[in-house]
Amino acid sequence: MEAFVVGIMIGVAFGVIVVGFLAVGAYDRGFNDALHRRKAWRAELVARQAAAQRMLSGYRKAS
């Protein structure tokens, strides 16, 4: 009976460790993915702002 309880405790401890590593890995992948999406979003925003600025300066010169 003691061997069964020790086996259950070792199994639970091993499971917690494995799930912990999987959770940290998933968090890291998600963080990196979000960081790359933000970089792309920021680059597009800067490009749109530059295009809008050029368009507005063209309107000012034409006035």
C-alpha positions, 0 to 999 in steps of 0.5 A: 500500500505504501508503494502505491501511495509513493508511486501516486505522489511521484507521478503527481510530482512528475506531472506537475513538473511536465505541465509547468514546463509546457505552460512556460513554453506555451507562454514564451511562444505566445509572447514571441508571436505577439511581439512579432505581430506588434512589430508588423502592426507598428511598421504599418502604422508608421507607413500609413502616418507617413503617407497621410502626412505626404498627402496633407502636405500636398493639399497645403501646397496646392492651396 
